[in-house]
Amino acid sequence: MSADQRREAVLQAAMIEFGLSGYNGASTEAIARRVGVSQPYLFRLFPSKKAIFMASVERCFDRVQSLFEQSAEGLTGEAAFQAMGAAYNGLLDDREVLQMQLQVWASACHDEDVRDATRRRMGGLFATAQRATGGDDERVTEFLSRGMLLNVMAAMDIARIKHHMSEGLAALAATVTAQTTGGSAKPAGKAATPAGDAVEPAGDAVEPDKPAGARAEPAKTARESGA
């Protein structure tokens, strides 16, 4: 196996380990073991653990950008948006990719290098989507925003926990997925509890002929009522 092939194998293993444990939790020993090489050899390919992580971040964005470009080839407008959305939705079925993406955003919160990389690469995704679709800034921003929401929904494995959620949130998930992939969604129904019962408004009921702020009369005791 050539050095380039080893490097590719290291990045594949690193995305799994970083996705599972984050930058601080993942070890280069675990990455080397997953690839089947020694740690010293690992550092012949990459100068540091941080270098491996940054290369993994780039590879993660490379995959999404390539997906957008391939899926939208020969299309434009809403057809291109729908094709890119469907392809991205399918990508999120890969839990390893999803976990790595979430770790990237977590690292960007406190690591300036990661933050700079994510800003640059998100700008690249924006430009790719706009070039492929011809959409204006608002439409492309909406498209990418839906993708971020899909990340969160995929992390929650929303298809499996749907019965624990209100109909309102489940309908939101269906609407976002349908609009992103070009399908249709049913309108949201009445909000429900996890058990499926309709949610009643909180608070005591107010009689129609009394003002909303009127206080209820205290209940009579048995003696006062003549009982």
C-alpha positions in Angstrom: 0.0 0.0 0.0 1.4 3.4 -1.0 1.8 6.3 1.4 -1.2 8.1 -0.3 -3.3 5.0 0.3 -2.2 4.8 3.9 -3.0 8.5 4.3 -6.5 7.9 3.0 -7.0 5.0 5.3 -5.8 7.1 8.3 -8.4 9.8 7.4 -11.2 7.2 7.2 -10.2 5.8 10.6 -9.7 9.2 12.1 -13.2 10.4 11.1 -14.7 7.4 12.9 -12.6 7.9 16.0 -13.1 11.6 16.2 -16.8 11.2 15.4 -17.1 8.8 18.3 -15.0 10.5 20.9 -14.3 14.1 19.7 -10.9 15.7 19.3 -9.9 15.4 23.0 -11.3 12.0 23.5 -9.9 10.2 20.4 -6.4 8.9 20.6 -3.8 8.5 17.8 -3.2 5.0 19.2 -6.8 4.0 18.4 -6.6 5.6 14.9 -3.3 3.7 14.2 -4.8 0.5 15.5 -7.9 0.8 13.3 -5.6 1.3 10.3 -3.2 -1.4 11.3 -0.1 0.7 11.5 2.1 1.9 14.4 1.9 5.3 16.0 5.4 6.3 14.7 4.3 5.5 11.2 1.1 7.5 11.7 3.2 10.6 12.5 5.3 10.0 9.4 2.1 10.7 7.4 0.8 13.5 9.6 2.9 15.8 11.9 0.5 15.8 14.8 -2.9 14.8 16.1 -4.2 18.3 15.3 -3.1 17.9 11.7 -5.0 14.6 11.4 -8.1 16.3 12.8 -7.9 19.3 10.5 -7.4 17.0 7.5 -10.5 15.1 8.6 -12.5 18.3 8.8 -11.5 19.1 5.2 -12.3 15.6 4.1 -15.8 15.9 5.7 -16.5 19.1 3.8 -15.0 17.6 0.6 -17.5 14.8 0.7 -20.5 17.2 1.0 -19.3 19.5 -1.7 -18.7 16.6 -4.1 -22.1 15.3 -3.3 -23.7 18.7 -4.2 -21.8 18.9 -7.4 -22.6 15.4 -8.6 -26.2 15.4 -7.7 -27.0 18.8 -9.3 -25.1 18.1 -12.5 -27.1 19.1 -15.5 -29.9 20.6 -13.3 -30.7 24.1 -12.3 -33.3 26.0 -10.1 -35.5 24.0 -7.8 -34.7 20.8 -9.5 -31.1 21.2 -8.5 -32.1 22.1 -4.9 -34.2 19.0 -4.7 -31.5 16.7 -6.1 -28.9 18.1 -3.6 -31.3 17.9 -0.8 -32.2 14.2 -1.5 -28.5 13.3 -1.8 -27.6 15.0 1.4 -30.6 13.4 3.2 -29.2 10.0 2.1 -25.7 10.9 3.3 -27.0 11.4 6.9 -27.9 7.7 7.0 -24.1 7.2 7.5 -23.8 7.7 11.3 -20.0 8.0 11.1 -20.3 11.0 8.7 -23.0 12.5 10.9 -21.0 12.1 14.1 -17.9 13.7 12.5 -20.0 16.7 11.4 -21.4 17.2 14.8 -17.9 17.0 16.4 -16.6 19.6 13.9 -19.2 22.1 15.0 -18.5 21.4 18.6 -14.8 22.0 18.1 -15.5 25.2 16.2 -17.0 26.6 19.3 -13.6 26.8 21.0 -10.9 26.1 18.4 -10.0 29.1 16.2 -8.4 26.9 13.5 -11.5 24.7 13.2 -13.7 27.8 13.3 -11.8 29.4 10.4 -11.9 26.2 8.4 -15.6 25.7 8.8 -16.3 29.4 7.8 -14.2 28.9 4.7 -15.8 25.6 3.8 -19.3 26.7 4.5 -18.7 29.6 2.2 -17.6 27.1 -0.4 -20.8 25.1 0.0 -22.8 28.3 -0.3 -21.1 29.2 -3.5 -21.5 25.6 -4.9 -25.2 25.6 -4.2 -25.7 29.1 -5.7 -23.7 28.2 -8.8 -25.6 25.0 -9.3 -29.1 26.4 -8.8 -28.9 30.1 -9.7 -30.7 30.8 -6.4 -30.4 34.1 -4.7 -28.8 34.5 -1.3 -32.0 34.1 0.7 -33.0 30.8 -1.1 -29.5 29.3 -0.7 -29.4 30.3 3.0 -32.8 28.6 3.5 -31.5 25.5 1.8 -28.4 25.2 3.9 -30.4 26.0 7.1 -32.7 23.1 6.4 -29.6 20.9 6.0 -28.4 21.9 9.5 -31.9 21.1 10.9 -31.7 17.7 9.2 -28.4 17.1 11.0 -30.1 17.6 14.3 -33.1 15.4 13.4 -30.8 12.7 12.1 -28.8 12.8 15.4 -32.1 12.3 17.3 -32.9 9.4 14.9 -36.3 11.1 14.6 -37.9 8.3 12.6 -37.6 6.0 15.6 -38.6 8.5 18.3 -41.6 10.0 16.4 -44.1 8.3 18.8 -42.5 10.2 21.7 -43.0 13.6 20.1 -45.9 15.9 19.4 -47.6 15.8 16.1 -46.5 19.4 15.6 -42.7 18.5 15.7 -43.3 15.4 13.7 -45.1 17.4 11.0 -42.2 19.9 11.0 -39.8 17.1 10.4 -41.9 15.8 7.5 -42.3 19.2 6.0 -38.6 20.0 6.1 -37.6 16.7 4.6 -40.3 16.9 1.9 -39.3 20.5 1.0 -35.6 19.6 0.9 -36.1 16.4 -1.2 -38.9 17.7 -3.3 -41.7 15.5 -1.9 -45.0 16.6 -0.3 -45.9 16.8 3.3 -49.2 16.7 5.1 -50.1 19.9 7.1 -49.5 19.8 10.8 -52.4 18.7 12.9 -53.3 19.4 16.5 -50.4 19.2 18.9 -50.5 16.0 21.0 -48.9 14.6 24.0 -46.4 11.7 23.6 -49.4 9.3 24.3 -51.3 10.9 21.4 -54.0 12.7 23.4 -54.9 16.3 22.5 -53.3 18.9 24.6 -55.7 21.1 26.5 -54.8 24.7 27.4 -53.3 25.2 30.8 -55.2 27.0 33.6 -58.7 27.0 35.0 -61.6 27.5 32.6 -63.4 30.9 32.8 -67.1 31.2 32.6 -68.3 33.1 29.5 -70.3 35.7 31.4 -67.5 36.5 33.8 -64.4 38.7 33.0 -61.2 36.9 32.6 -59.8 38.5 35.7 -62.7 37.6 38.0 -61.9 35.5 41.0 -63.9 32.4 41.7 -66.1 32.4 44.8 -64.8 30.2 47.6 -66.6 26.9 47.9 -69.2 26.6 50.7 -68.7 24.3 53.5 -71.1 21.5 54.3 -72.6 23.6 57.2 -73.0 26.7 55.0 -74.8 24.8 52.3 -77.2 23.2 54.8 -75.9 19.7 54.2 
